[in-house]
Amino acid sequence: MVGIASCGVYLPRYRLDRALLYQAVASWLNPAAFLPGERTVANWDEDSLTMGVEAARDCLGEDREGVGAVYFATTTPPYAERMNAAILATALDLGEGVKTADFTGSPSAGMRALLSALREAEGGRRVLVVASDCRMGRAGSLQEAMYGDAAAAVLVGEERLARVEGFLTLSQDFPDYWRVEGEAFTRSWEDRWIREEGYFRFLRSSVEGLLKKHGLSPGQISRLALPPLFPRDQPRLAKELGFSEAQVQPSLFEQVGNAGAAHSLLLLAAALEETEPGGRVVVAGYGAGSDSLLLTVTGRGERKVERSLRRRKELDSYEKYLAWRGMMPAEKGMRGEEVAPTSLSLSWRERRAILALVGSRCRACGTPQYPPQRVCVACGGTELEPYRFSERRGRIFSYTEDMLAFSVDRPAIYGMVDFEGGGRFWFDFTDCGAGELRVGAPVRMSFRRKYTDPVRGIVAYFWKAVPEVKDGD
């Protein structure tokens, strides 16, 4: 039978305390919009695609063999007309034979992609499903406080973590939240109507229908994972469905926010981590109706959600958040105003080197080198093989903190990285600030936005070095 082979999670390091947000916008914010906790915030060089790549790497590790399809689900794709899933597959170095597809249009896209992957995997194909969202609400809006940035990935195929028992889909054109082409912010109808006529009704029908279909009662389910709308809605709905508080998977709303297309897959990963083998898990999604999935846990995975929650750093400035999102004009100076044209033909020819960070390694002497070479720089040999640097750890050889170069988050920090096993190259550093680096410190590679060219409509991606941090640092 088809099952879940592995899961991956990516939460950006930065967190915005909602109390800080409210202090900044208190003069015009509706008091009814006050929500507890904090929300995750993608860095200025992150978007739904970069977070999706990181979640997929967490899911796959270095084992990229046998992945036959990649489905990417998001309501915030970087490109409206260019296959985002194909960029993701290239960054993972999955090869040309992989099938790719984008799912979008609703927060239900994550669950819909997963259900489509289950059908695809019935033919024996391993399918990677990646769901990621980086939604924006207007300054001071309820959506700004509700939303959180996150990504989750699921590899569908063998039953290492869970066996899929069945699913149920309900599709409705329900106008709760929407965003038309060209707009950056979502709009919504009246909150109470959304909750009573949409969220409660659709999720109740979906979960009850799934249990009835398989002849199960709430007492036979170990974990129920429901996506959050507001903090108190999830426990209320679970109680109405006949589930106890102990059966309900925590919504993560107060630690992450509502992660849109990624949230149901994020809760799926958390539920599989916390349920003993043999237990049953029900995961539901919401948006344009509701989808629900029934699984039996077959193994225990790593505590990836817990690990990601611990890896955090507070964003101490609401104004910085606005600048990162482009909601507040920032002075770029002469060095930041001009963007050189991107050679798309060169980017295509060098796509493995640029998007997948693939260099070369000499077969004769074993020396890794980046960019890829035709002649070994060490021994002069001409027999070289592809070598993926993205999964290699490194250490800082040298670095510069540049206050003159433009960066949305000054200073711009860049320098040389020595890779374990050999190889050295120049990279930007990210997820760090002035005074936080030291020569010899360990780093890992992270797929990020290199720059955006608004004149030509191009988003360029490359790899940056991220300092290794201890949990909670």
C-alpha positions as CSV (number, residue, x, y, z in Angstrom):
1,M,0.0,0.0,0.0
2,V,1.0,3.7,-0.4
3,G,2.4,5.4,2.6
4,I,4.5,8.2,4.0
5,A,8.2,7.6,3.7
6,S,9.5,10.7,5.4
7,C,8.6,14.3,6.3
8,G,10.5,17.6,6.4
9,V,9.9,20.9,8.1
10,Y,11.3,24.4,7.7
11,L,10.4,27.3,9.9
12,P,12.3,30.5,9.3
13,R,14.6,31.5,12.2
14,Y,12.9,34.9,13.0
15,R,9.9,35.3,15.2
16,L,7.7,38.4,15.6
17,D,6.0,38.8,19.0
18,R,2.4,39.8,18.4
19,A,2.7,42.2,21.4
20,L,5.4,44.1,19.5
21,L,3.2,44.3,16.4
22,Y,0.3,45.6,18.5
23,Q,2.5,48.3,20.1
24,A,3.4,49.6,16.7
25,V,-0.1,49.8,15.3
26,A,-2.2,50.2,18.5
27,S,-3.6,53.6,17.4
28,W,-5.6,52.1,14.6
29,L,-5.8,48.4,15.3
30,N,-9.2,46.9,16.2
31,P,-8.8,45.6,19.8
32,A,-10.8,42.5,18.8
33,A,-7.9,41.5,16.6
34,F,-5.5,40.9,19.6
35,L,-4.0,37.4,19.3
36,P,-1.6,35.7,21.7
37,G,1.9,34.4,21.1
38,E,4.2,35.0,18.1
39,R,4.4,34.3,14.4
40,T,7.2,33.1,12.2
41,V,8.7,35.6,9.8
42,A,10.7,34.8,6.6
43,N,14.0,36.7,6.3
44,W,14.2,39.3,3.6
45,D,15.9,36.9,1.2
46,E,13.4,34.1,1.7
47,D,10.1,33.3,0.0
48,S,7.8,30.4,-0.4
49,L,10.2,28.7,-2.9
50,T,13.3,29.0,-0.8
51,M,11.5,27.7,2.3
52,G,10.1,24.9,0.2
53,V,13.6,23.9,-0.9
54,E,14.8,23.8,2.7
55,A,11.8,21.6,3.8
56,A,12.4,19.3,0.9
57,R,16.1,18.9,1.9
58,D,15.0,18.1,5.4
59,C,12.7,15.5,4.1
60,L,15.1,13.8,1.6
61,G,18.5,14.2,3.2
62,E,21.1,13.2,0.7
63,D,19.0,10.4,-0.8
64,R,17.6,11.9,-4.0
65,E,17.3,8.7,-5.9
66,G,13.9,7.4,-7.1
67,V,11.9,10.6,-6.8
68,G,9.7,10.6,-9.8
69,A,7.6,13.6,-9.3
70,V,7.6,16.9,-7.3
71,Y,4.4,18.8,-6.4
72,F,4.8,22.3,-5.1
73,A,1.8,23.9,-3.3
74,T,1.6,27.6,-2.3
75,T,-0.7,30.6,-2.6
76,T,2.3,32.8,-2.9
77,P,4.4,31.5,-5.8
78,P,7.3,33.7,-6.8
79,Y,6.4,33.2,-10.5
80,A,2.8,33.4,-11.8
81,E,3.9,32.1,-15.1
82,R,7.0,29.8,-14.8
83,M,7.0,26.4,-13.2
84,N,8.0,27.0,-9.6
85,A,8.1,23.2,-8.9
86,A,10.7,22.9,-11.7
87,I,13.0,25.5,-10.0
88,L,12.6,23.5,-6.8
89,A,13.4,20.2,-8.5
90,T,16.5,21.8,-10.1
91,A,17.7,23.2,-6.7
92,L,17.4,19.6,-5.3
93,D,19.4,18.3,-8.3
94,L,16.7,15.7,-9.1
95,G,17.4,15.4,-12.8
96,E,15.5,16.0,-16.0
97,G,13.2,13.0,-15.8
98,V,11.2,14.2,-12.8
99,K,7.6,15.3,-13.2
100,T,6.7,18.7,-11.8
101,A,3.4,20.5,-11.0
102,D,2.3,23.6,-9.2
103,F,-0.8,23.6,-6.9
104,T,-2.2,27.0,-5.9
105,G,-5.3,29.1,-5.5
106,S,-6.2,28.2,-1.9
107,P,-4.7,27.2,1.5
108,S,-6.1,23.8,0.6
109,A,-3.4,23.4,-2.1
110,G,-1.1,21.5,0.3
111,M,-3.6,18.8,1.1
112,R,-4.8,18.7,-2.5
113,A,-1.2,18.2,-3.7
114,L,-0.8,15.4,-1.1
115,L,-4.0,13.6,-2.2
116,S,-2.9,13.9,-5.9
117,A,0.5,12.4,-4.9
118,L,-1.2,9.4,-3.3
119,R,-2.9,8.6,-6.6
120,E,0.3,9.1,-8.5
121,A,2.2,6.8,-6.0
122,E,-0.2,4.0,-6.5
123,G,1.7,3.3,-9.7
124,G,4.9,2.7,-7.8
125,R,6.3,6.2,-8.2
126,R,7.9,8.1,-5.2
127,V,6.4,11.6,-5.1
128,L,7.7,14.6,-3.2
129,V,5.0,17.0,-2.0
130,V,6.2,20.4,-0.8
131,A,3.9,23.0,0.7
132,S,5.0,26.5,1.6
133,D,3.5,29.9,2.1
134,C,4.6,33.4,2.8
135,R,1.4,35.4,2.9
136,M,1.0,39.1,3.7
137,G,-1.6,41.1,5.5
138,R,-1.9,44.9,5.5
139,A,-0.1,46.7,8.3
140,G,-2.3,46.5,11.4
141,S,-4.7,44.0,9.9
142,L,-5.9,40.8,11.5
143,Q,-4.3,38.8,8.7
144,E,-0.9,40.3,9.5
145,A,-1.0,38.9,13.0
146,M,-2.6,35.6,12.0
147,Y,-0.3,34.6,9.2
148,G,3.0,32.8,9.7
149,D,5.7,31.7,7.2
150,A,6.5,28.0,7.0
151,A,7.1,25.0,4.7
152,A,6.6,21.3,5.1
153,A,7.5,18.4,2.8
154,V,6.2,14.8,2.6
155,L,7.7,12.0,0.5
156,V,5.0,9.6,-0.6
157,G,5.9,6.1,-1.4
158,E,6.9,3.3,1.0
159,E,5.3,3.0,4.5
160,R,8.3,3.9,6.7
161,L,6.4,6.4,8.8
162,A,2.7,5.8,8.0
163,R,0.3,3.8,5.9
164,V,-2.5,5.7,4.1
165,E,-5.9,4.1,4.9
166,G,-8.1,6.5,3.0
167,F,-9.1,10.1,2.4
168,L,-12.2,12.3,1.6
169,T,-12.5,15.5,-0.3
170,L,-15.2,18.2,-0.2
171,S,-14.9,21.0,-2.7
172,Q,-16.8,24.3,-2.3
173,D,-16.4,27.7,-3.8
174,F,-16.6,29.5,-0.5
175,P,-15.5,33.2,-0.5
176,D,-13.8,33.6,2.8
177,Y,-10.3,34.9,1.9
178,W,-9.2,35.9,-1.6
179,R,-6.6,37.8,-3.5
180,V,-6.8,38.8,-7.2
181,E,-3.9,38.9,-9.7
182,G,-1.6,41.8,-9.0
183,E,-2.5,42.3,-5.3
184,A,-0.1,41.6,-2.5
185,F,-2.6,41.4,0.4
186,T,-5.5,39.0,1.0
187,R,-9.0,40.3,1.6
188,S,-11.7,38.6,3.7
189,W,-15.4,38.6,4.5
190,E,-16.9,38.8,8.0
191,D,-15.0,36.7,10.5
192,R,-17.9,35.1,12.3
193,W,-19.5,34.1,9.0
194,I,-16.3,32.5,7.8
195,R,-16.0,30.5,11.0
196,E,-19.6,29.3,11.3
197,E,-20.5,28.8,7.6
198,G,-17.1,27.7,6.4
199,Y,-14.5,26.5,8.8
200,F,-16.8,24.6,11.3
201,R,-19.2,23.3,8.7
202,F,-16.7,22.0,6.1
203,L,-14.3,20.5,8.5
204,R,-17.0,18.8,10.5
205,S,-18.5,17.3,7.3
206,S,-15.0,16.2,6.1
207,V,-13.9,14.5,9.3
208,E,-17.2,12.9,10.1
209,G,-17.5,11.7,6.5
210,L,-14.1,10.1,6.6
211,L,-14.7,8.3,9.9
212,K,-18.1,7.0,8.7
213,K,-16.5,5.8,5.4
214,H,-14.1,3.6,7.3
215,G,-16.4,2.6,10.1
216,L,-14.4,4.3,12.9
217,S,-15.4,6.3,16.0
218,P,-13.5,9.3,17.5
219,G,-12.3,7.0,20.3
220,Q,-10.4,4.9,17.8
221,I,-8.3,7.8,16.6
222,S,-5.0,8.6,18.4
223,R,-4.5,12.1,16.9
224,L,-6.7,14.6,15.2
225,A,-4.9,17.4,13.4
226,L,-7.0,20.4,12.4
227,P,-5.6,23.6,10.8
228,P,-6.2,26.7,12.9
229,L,-8.3,29.7,12.0
230,F,-8.4,31.4,15.4
231,P,-6.9,29.9,18.6
232,R,-10.1,28.7,20.2
233,D,-11.8,27.3,17.1
234,Q,-9.8,24.1,16.8
235,P,-10.5,22.8,20.4
236,R,-14.1,23.8,20.1
237,L,-14.6,21.9,16.8
238,A,-12.7,18.8,18.1
239,K,-15.0,18.7,21.1
240,E,-18.1,18.9,18.9
241,L,-16.8,16.0,16.8
242,G,-16.4,13.9,20.0
243,F,-12.6,14.0,20.5
244,S,-11.0,14.6,23.8
245,E,-8.4,17.4,24.4
246,A,-5.7,14.7,24.6
247,Q,-6.4,13.5,21.1
248,V,-6.1,17.0,19.5
249,Q,-2.7,17.8,17.9
250,P,-1.6,21.3,19.1
251,S,-2.3,23.8,16.3
252,L,1.0,25.7,16.6
253,F,-0.9,28.9,16.0
254,E,0.8,30.7,19.0
255,Q,4.3,29.6,17.8
256,V,3.9,29.8,14.0
257,G,0.6,31.4,13.0
258,N,-1.6,30.2,10.2
259,A,0.9,28.9,7.6
260,G,-1.7,28.6,4.8
261,A,-1.0,25.8,2.3
262,A,1.8,24.4,4.5
263,H,-0.1,24.2,7.8
264,S,-1.9,20.8,7.4
265,L,1.4,19.1,6.2
266,L,3.2,20.8,9.2
267,L,0.6,19.3,11.6
268,L,0.9,15.9,9.8
269,A,4.6,15.9,10.4
270,A,4.1,16.8,14.1
271,A,1.4,14.2,14.6
272,L,3.5,11.4,13.1
273,E,6.4,12.4,15.4
274,E,4.2,12.1,18.5
275,T,2.0,9.1,17.8
276,E,3.1,5.5,18.7
277,P,3.3,2.9,15.9
278,G,-0.1,1.3,15.4
279,G,-2.0,4.5,16.2
280,R,-4.4,6.2,13.8
281,V,-4.0,9.8,12.7
282,V,-6.6,12.0,11.0
283,V,-5.3,15.2,9.3
284,A,-7.7,17.7,7.8
285,G,-7.2,20.7,5.5
286,Y,-9.3,23.8,5.1
287,G,-9.9,26.1,2.1
288,A,-12.4,25.9,-0.8
289,G,-14.0,23.1,1.2
290,S,-12.0,20.5,3.2
291,D,-9.9,17.4,2.7
292,S,-9.2,14.8,5.3
293,L,-6.7,11.9,5.4
294,L,-6.6,8.8,7.6
295,L,-3.3,7.1,8.3
296,T,-1.9,4.3,10.5
297,V,1.5,5.1,12.0
298,T,4.1,2.5,11.2
299,G,7.4,4.1,12.5
300,R,8.8,7.0,14.4
301,G,10.6,9.8,12.8
302,E,12.9,12.5,14.1
303,R,11.4,15.4,16.2
304,K,11.8,17.8,13.3
305,V,8.9,20.2,14.3
306,E,10.2,20.5,17.8
307,R,13.7,21.1,16.6
308,S,12.5,23.8,14.2
309,L,10.5,25.6,16.9
310,R,13.6,25.7,19.1
311,R,15.7,27.3,16.4
312,R,14.5,30.8,16.8
313,K,15.6,34.4,17.1
314,E,13.3,37.3,18.0
315,L,12.8,40.1,15.4
316,D,13.0,43.1,17.6
317,S,11.7,45.7,15.1
318,Y,8.3,45.9,13.5
319,E,9.8,48.5,11.1
320,K,12.4,46.0,10.0
321,Y,9.6,43.5,9.2
322,L,7.9,46.1,7.0
323,A,11.2,46.8,5.2
324,W,11.8,43.1,4.6
325,R,8.3,42.8,3.1
326,G,8.6,45.9,0.9
327,M,5.8,47.5,2.7
328,M,7.9,50.5,3.8
329,P,10.2,52.2,1.2
330,A,13.8,51.9,2.1
331,E,16.8,54.0,1.0
332,K,18.9,51.9,-1.3
333,G,21.6,54.4,-2.3
334,M,23.5,54.3,-5.6
335,R,24.7,50.8,-5.1
336,G,21.3,49.4,-4.6
337,E,19.3,51.2,-7.2
338,E,20.8,49.4,-10.3
339,V,20.4,45.7,-11.0
340,A,22.5,44.3,-13.9
341,P,20.5,42.4,-16.5
342,T,20.3,38.6,-15.9
343,S,21.6,36.4,-18.7
344,L,18.8,33.8,-18.8
345,S,20.7,31.8,-21.4
346,L,23.8,31.6,-19.1
347,S,21.5,30.8,-16.1
348,W,20.1,27.9,-18.1
349,R,23.5,26.5,-19.2
350,E,24.8,26.7,-15.6
351,R,21.6,25.7,-13.9
352,R,23.1,22.8,-11.9
353,A,26.0,25.0,-10.7
354,I,23.8,27.9,-9.8
355,L,20.5,26.4,-8.5
356,A,21.8,23.1,-7.1
357,L,25.3,24.2,-6.1
358,V,26.9,21.3,-8.0
359,G,30.6,21.5,-8.6
360,S,33.0,18.8,-9.6
361,R,35.4,16.3,-8.0
362,C,38.5,14.9,-9.6
363,R,38.3,11.1,-10.0
364,A,42.1,10.8,-9.9
365,C,42.9,12.8,-6.7
366,G,39.5,13.3,-5.2
367,T,39.7,17.1,-5.0
368,P,36.3,18.9,-4.9
369,Q,36.1,22.3,-6.7
370,Y,33.5,24.9,-7.3
371,P,32.6,26.2,-9.9
372,P,32.7,22.9,-11.8
373,Q,35.9,22.5,-13.8
374,R,37.0,20.6,-16.9
375,V,40.6,20.3,-15.6
376,C,41.4,19.5,-12.0
377,V,43.0,22.5,-10.3
378,A,45.1,20.2,-8.1
379,C,46.5,17.4,-10.3
380,G,45.6,18.5,-13.9
381,G,43.4,15.5,-14.4
382,T,40.5,15.6,-16.9
383,E,38.2,13.0,-15.4
384,L,35.8,14.9,-13.1
385,E,32.4,14.0,-11.8
386,P,29.5,16.1,-10.5
387,Y,29.8,16.9,-6.8
388,R,26.9,18.5,-4.8
389,F,28.2,21.1,-2.3
390,S,24.7,22.1,-1.0
391,E,24.8,19.2,1.5
392,R,28.3,19.8,2.7
393,R,28.9,21.6,5.9
394,G,31.7,24.3,6.0
395,R,33.6,26.7,8.2
396,I,34.2,30.4,7.8
397,F,37.7,31.1,6.3
398,S,37.2,34.9,6.2
399,Y,34.3,37.4,6.2
400,T,33.6,41.1,5.8
401,E,30.8,43.2,7.3
402,D,30.1,45.9,4.7
403,M,28.1,49.0,5.7
404,L,28.4,50.6,2.3
405,A,27.0,47.8,0.1
406,F,23.2,47.8,0.0
407,S,21.3,45.3,2.0
408,V,17.8,45.3,3.3
409,D,19.3,44.1,6.6
410,R,22.6,45.9,7.0
411,P,25.4,45.2,7.1
412,A,25.9,43.1,4.0
413,I,28.1,40.2,5.2
414,Y,30.1,38.0,2.8
415,G,33.2,36.0,2.8
416,M,35.0,32.7,2.0
417,V,33.7,29.3,3.2
418,D,35.9,26.1,3.4
419,F,33.9,23.0,2.9
420,E,34.4,19.8,4.8
421,G,36.2,17.4,2.5
422,G,37.6,20.2,0.3
423,G,36.5,23.1,-1.7
424,R,36.3,26.8,-1.1
425,F,34.1,29.6,-2.5
426,W,32.7,33.1,-1.8
427,F,29.2,33.4,-0.4
428,D,26.9,35.9,1.3
429,F,26.0,35.1,4.9
430,T,22.4,35.3,6.1
431,D,20.3,34.8,9.3
432,C,23.0,36.7,11.2
433,G,24.0,40.2,12.2
434,A,27.0,42.4,12.9
435,G,29.4,40.9,15.4
436,E,27.8,37.4,15.3
437,L,30.4,35.6,13.1
438,R,33.9,34.4,13.8
439,V,36.6,32.8,11.7
440,G,36.4,29.0,11.9
441,A,32.7,29.0,12.9
442,P,30.6,26.2,11.3
443,V,28.1,27.0,8.6
444,R,25.5,25.2,6.4
445,M,24.3,26.1,3.0
446,S,20.8,27.5,2.4
447,F,18.9,28.2,-0.8
448,R,17.9,31.9,-0.9
449,R,16.9,34.8,-3.1
450,K,20.0,36.4,-4.5
451,Y,18.2,39.5,-5.9
452,T,15.0,40.6,-7.5
453,D,14.9,42.6,-10.7
454,P,11.5,44.3,-10.7
455,V,12.1,46.0,-14.1
456,R,12.5,42.6,-15.9
457,G,10.3,40.5,-13.6
458,I,13.1,38.2,-12.5
459,V,13.8,36.6,-9.2
460,A,17.3,35.1,-9.0
461,Y,18.3,32.4,-6.6
462,F,21.6,31.1,-5.3
463,W,23.0,29.6,-2.1
464,K,24.1,31.5,1.1
465,A,25.9,30.4,4.2
466,V,24.0,30.3,7.4
467,P,25.8,30.1,10.8
468,E,25.1,26.9,12.8
469,V,23.3,27.9,16.0
470,K,22.4,26.1,19.1
471,D,18.7,25.5,19.9
472,G,17.2,28.7,21.2
473,D,20.1,31.0,20.0
